[in-house]
Amino acid sequence: MLAHEGGYVNHPRDPGGPTNKGVTQRVYDAYRRGKGLGTKSVQQIANQEVADIYDRQYWDAVKGDDLPAGIDYVVFDGAVNSGPKQSIIWLQRALGSAYGGRIDGTMGLTTITAVNSVEDLDALVDAICDQRMNFLRHLSTFRVFGGGWTARVSEVRAIGKAWASSNAPRVANFYDGASAKAFAEDANEAPTTAPADVATGAGVGGGVVAGTLQSLQDQLMPFSYASQWIGKVIVVLVIVSAILAIGGLGYRWWASRKAKRLAEAVG
């Protein structure tokens, strides 16, 4: 964990802000206030404080002691990077049919029982990491930190599998950007359906106008020139209206599908 988190960083695009060894300034301030101590820069955080924060706010939050070897580490790492609730959501989704409870990000007895019923822990590690990567790719900050996050999750996957199989894990490395916090609040915005509504409305409206012109053309039949001119306008209106209506419906389908995928990925 400490290898992946590195030391003090304060990247302007990191939503966690000033962070040292994976502990943000906000978390450190709350920790010290809880102990009746004055706040100070997270750059000065002591190793024992880091261990205490990890133990209380992340390991205990995901009930690491109750999880199988390997799974405990994978869920713990996700909790430090994206918060305990988000990491537990990835676990609950990764469990699939083995978990019959709500996807609520709470490590209750139902979740723990489901985890301990899984025989193929390597497959569960893969499923958790796949859920995590899908989440990360839907963040607006992925363009900046995606390379580091991807490398980190790749190592977490390998280390988790090694522990799950009682093998010696590979050595963890630090990757630039890997320690940046990945929060659901930084998810990409869902596409709006407003353009679809405008296009569909315009298409319907054009069809109404075409119908009105058709009625006018019937009345002007004796005047062949005017009737022919209106006929050409009707054809153009019908074609344009159809294109707008179909395009609007198609865009609405695409926007709704993308919004649904975003919601599923972010949790």
C-alpha positions as CSV (number, residue, x, y, z in Angstrom):
1,M,0.0,0.0,0.0
2,L,2.7,2.5,1.0
3,A,4.7,1.7,-2.1
4,H,1.7,2.5,-4.3
5,E,0.8,5.6,-2.4
6,G,4.3,7.1,-2.3
7,G,5.1,10.2,-0.3
8,Y,3.7,13.7,-0.3
9,V,1.9,14.9,-3.4
10,N,-0.3,17.9,-4.2
11,H,-1.2,17.6,-7.8
12,P,-3.6,20.4,-8.9
13,R,-6.0,17.9,-10.5
14,D,-6.0,15.4,-7.7
15,P,-9.4,15.7,-6.0
16,G,-7.8,14.5,-2.7
17,G,-5.7,17.7,-2.5
18,P,-2.5,17.6,-0.4
19,T,-1.8,13.9,0.4
20,N,1.0,12.1,2.2
21,K,1.3,8.3,2.1
22,G,-2.3,8.0,1.0
23,V,-3.7,10.2,3.8
24,T,-5.3,13.5,2.6
25,Q,-5.1,16.7,4.5
26,R,-8.9,16.6,5.1
27,V,-8.7,13.1,6.6
28,Y,-5.7,14.0,8.7
29,D,-7.3,17.1,10.1
30,A,-10.4,15.1,11.1
31,Y,-8.2,12.4,12.7
32,R,-6.3,15.0,14.9
33,R,-9.4,16.8,15.9
34,G,-10.9,13.5,17.0
35,K,-8.0,13.1,19.3
36,G,-8.3,16.6,20.7
37,L,-5.1,17.7,18.8
38,G,-4.5,20.8,16.7
39,T,-4.3,20.5,13.0
40,K,-1.0,20.5,11.1
41,S,0.3,19.8,7.6
42,V,-0.1,16.3,6.4
43,Q,3.5,16.6,5.3
44,Q,4.4,16.1,9.0
45,I,2.2,13.0,9.6
46,A,3.9,10.4,11.7
47,N,4.2,6.7,10.6
48,Q,2.1,5.6,13.6
49,E,-0.6,8.1,12.6
50,V,-0.6,6.7,9.1
51,A,-1.0,3.2,10.5
52,D,-3.7,4.2,12.9
53,I,-5.7,5.9,10.1
54,Y,-5.3,3.0,7.7
55,D,-6.4,0.6,10.5
56,R,-9.4,2.5,11.8
57,Q,-10.8,4.3,8.7
58,Y,-10.1,1.8,5.9
59,W,-9.2,-1.8,7.1
60,D,-11.8,-1.9,9.8
61,A,-14.3,-0.2,7.5
62,V,-14.1,-3.0,5.0
63,K,-13.8,-5.6,7.8
64,G,-10.5,-6.8,6.5
65,D,-10.0,-9.3,9.3
66,D,-13.2,-11.2,8.1
67,L,-12.1,-11.4,4.4
68,P,-10.1,-14.2,2.8
69,A,-6.4,-13.6,2.1
70,G,-5.9,-11.6,-1.1
71,I,-9.5,-10.4,-1.2
72,D,-8.8,-8.4,2.0
73,Y,-5.9,-6.6,0.3
74,V,-7.7,-5.9,-2.9
75,V,-10.7,-4.4,-1.1
76,F,-8.5,-2.5,1.3
77,D,-6.4,-0.9,-1.6
78,G,-9.6,0.2,-3.3
79,A,-10.9,1.7,-0.1
80,V,-7.8,3.8,0.4
81,N,-7.9,5.1,-3.2
82,S,-11.7,5.6,-3.6
83,G,-13.3,5.3,-0.2
84,P,-14.6,2.2,1.7
85,K,-18.1,2.4,0.3
86,Q,-17.0,2.4,-3.3
87,S,-14.6,-0.5,-2.8
88,I,-17.3,-2.5,-1.1
89,I,-19.7,-1.8,-4.0
90,W,-17.1,-3.3,-6.4
91,L,-16.9,-6.4,-4.2
92,Q,-20.7,-6.8,-4.0
93,R,-21.1,-6.5,-7.8
94,A,-18.1,-8.8,-8.4
95,L,-19.8,-11.5,-6.3
96,G,-22.6,-11.7,-8.8
97,S,-25.2,-14.4,-8.0
98,A,-23.3,-15.4,-4.8
99,Y,-24.5,-12.2,-3.2
100,G,-28.2,-11.8,-2.7
101,G,-28.3,-8.5,-0.9
102,R,-28.4,-4.9,-1.9
103,I,-25.6,-3.1,-3.7
104,D,-25.2,-0.6,-0.9
105,G,-21.5,-0.4,-0.1
106,T,-22.0,-1.7,3.4
107,M,-19.8,-4.7,4.6
108,G,-22.5,-6.5,6.4
109,L,-22.9,-10.2,7.3
110,T,-24.6,-11.0,4.0
111,T,-21.6,-9.7,2.0
112,I,-19.0,-11.4,4.2
113,T,-20.9,-14.7,4.0
114,A,-21.0,-14.4,0.3
115,V,-17.3,-13.7,0.0
116,N,-16.4,-16.7,2.2
117,S,-18.6,-19.0,0.1
118,V,-16.5,-18.3,-3.1
119,E,-14.1,-21.1,-4.0
120,D,-12.3,-19.4,-6.9
121,L,-10.7,-16.4,-5.2
122,D,-8.6,-15.6,-8.3
123,A,-11.7,-15.1,-10.3
124,L,-13.1,-12.9,-7.6
125,V,-10.0,-10.8,-7.6
126,D,-10.3,-10.4,-11.3
127,A,-14.0,-9.4,-11.1
128,I,-13.3,-6.8,-8.4
129,C,-10.4,-5.3,-10.3
130,D,-12.5,-5.3,-13.5
131,Q,-15.3,-3.4,-11.6
132,R,-12.7,-0.9,-10.4
133,M,-11.2,-0.3,-13.8
134,N,-14.6,0.3,-15.3
135,F,-15.3,2.9,-12.6
136,L,-11.9,4.6,-13.2
137,R,-12.5,4.9,-16.9
138,H,-15.7,6.8,-16.3
139,L,-14.0,9.5,-14.3
140,S,-13.1,12.9,-15.8
141,T,-9.7,12.6,-14.1
142,F,-8.8,9.4,-15.9
143,R,-7.2,11.5,-18.7
144,V,-4.7,12.7,-16.2
145,F,-4.2,9.8,-13.8
146,G,-5.4,6.8,-15.9
147,G,-2.0,5.5,-16.7
148,G,-0.9,5.4,-13.0
149,W,-4.3,3.9,-11.9
150,T,-4.1,1.2,-14.5
151,A,-0.6,0.2,-13.5
152,R,-1.6,0.2,-9.9
153,V,-4.7,-1.9,-10.3
154,S,-2.7,-4.4,-12.5
155,E,-0.3,-4.9,-9.6
156,V,-3.1,-5.1,-7.0
157,R,-4.6,-7.8,-9.2
158,A,-1.4,-9.8,-9.3
159,I,-0.6,-9.4,-5.6
160,G,-4.2,-10.3,-4.6
161,K,-4.1,-13.5,-6.6
162,A,-0.7,-14.4,-5.1
163,W,-2.0,-14.1,-1.6
164,A,-5.2,-15.8,-2.4
165,S,-3.2,-18.8,-3.6
166,S,-0.7,-18.7,-0.7
167,N,2.1,-17.6,-3.0
168,A,4.7,-14.9,-2.5
169,P,3.4,-11.7,-4.0
170,R,5.4,-9.5,-6.4
171,V,7.0,-6.3,-5.2
172,A,4.7,-3.3,-5.4
173,N,6.0,-0.2,-7.3
174,F,5.2,3.5,-7.3
175,Y,3.7,4.9,-10.5
176,D,3.2,8.5,-11.3
177,G,-0.4,9.5,-10.8
178,A,-1.3,6.1,-9.2
179,S,-1.9,7.7,-5.7
180,A,-4.4,10.3,-6.9
181,K,-7.8,9.8,-5.3
182,A,-10.5,8.4,-7.5
183,F,-13.9,9.6,-6.4
184,A,-17.4,9.1,-7.8
185,E,-17.9,12.9,-7.6
186,D,-15.5,13.2,-10.5
187,A,-17.5,11.0,-12.8
188,N,-18.0,12.2,-16.4
189,E,-21.3,14.1,-17.0
190,A,-24.1,12.1,-18.4
191,P,-25.1,13.3,-22.0
192,T,-28.3,15.4,-22.0
193,T,-31.3,14.3,-24.1
194,A,-32.2,17.9,-24.9
195,P,-30.8,17.7,-28.5
196,A,-32.9,14.6,-29.0
197,D,-36.0,16.3,-27.8
198,V,-35.4,19.3,-30.1
199,A,-34.7,17.2,-33.1
200,T,-37.7,14.9,-32.5
201,G,-40.0,17.9,-31.9
202,A,-38.7,19.6,-35.1
203,G,-39.3,16.4,-37.0
204,V,-42.9,16.1,-35.8
205,G,-43.5,19.8,-36.4
206,G,-42.2,19.5,-40.0
207,G,-44.6,16.6,-40.5
208,V,-47.5,18.8,-39.4
209,V,-46.4,21.5,-41.8
210,A,-46.1,19.0,-44.6
211,G,-49.7,17.9,-43.9
212,T,-50.9,21.5,-44.0
213,L,-49.2,22.1,-47.3
214,Q,-50.6,18.9,-48.7
215,S,-54.1,20.2,-48.0
216,L,-53.2,23.5,-49.6
217,Q,-51.9,21.7,-52.7
218,D,-55.2,19.9,-53.0
219,Q,-57.0,23.2,-53.1
220,L,-54.6,24.7,-55.7
221,M,-54.8,21.7,-58.1
222,P,-56.3,23.9,-60.9
223,F,-53.2,26.1,-60.7
224,S,-50.7,23.6,-61.9
225,Y,-47.5,25.7,-61.4
226,A,-48.3,26.5,-57.7
227,S,-49.4,22.9,-57.1
228,Q,-46.1,21.5,-58.4
229,W,-44.0,24.0,-56.4
230,I,-45.9,23.1,-53.2
231,G,-45.4,19.4,-54.0
232,K,-41.6,19.8,-54.1
233,V,-41.7,21.6,-50.8
234,I,-43.8,18.8,-49.2
235,V,-41.3,16.2,-50.4
236,V,-38.4,18.1,-48.9
237,L,-40.2,18.7,-45.6
238,V,-41.2,15.0,-45.3
239,I,-37.6,13.9,-45.9
240,V,-36.1,16.4,-43.5
241,S,-38.8,15.7,-40.8
242,A,-38.1,12.0,-41.0
243,I,-34.3,12.5,-40.7
244,L,-34.8,14.8,-37.6
245,A,-37.3,12.5,-36.0
246,I,-35.2,9.3,-36.6
247,G,-32.0,11.1,-35.6
248,G,-33.6,12.5,-32.4
249,L,-34.9,9.1,-31.4
250,G,-31.5,7.5,-32.2
251,Y,-29.6,10.1,-30.1
252,R,-32.0,9.7,-27.2
253,W,-31.3,5.9,-27.3
254,W,-27.6,6.5,-27.4
255,A,-27.7,9.1,-24.6
256,S,-29.9,7.0,-22.3
257,R,-27.6,3.9,-22.9
258,K,-24.5,5.9,-22.1
259,A,-26.1,7.5,-19.0
260,K,-27.1,4.0,-17.8
261,R,-23.6,2.6,-18.2
262,L,-22.1,5.6,-16.4
263,A,-24.5,5.2,-13.5
264,E,-23.7,1.4,-13.3
265,A,-19.9,2.1,-13.4
266,V,-19.9,4.8,-10.8
267,G,-22.3,3.1,-8.5
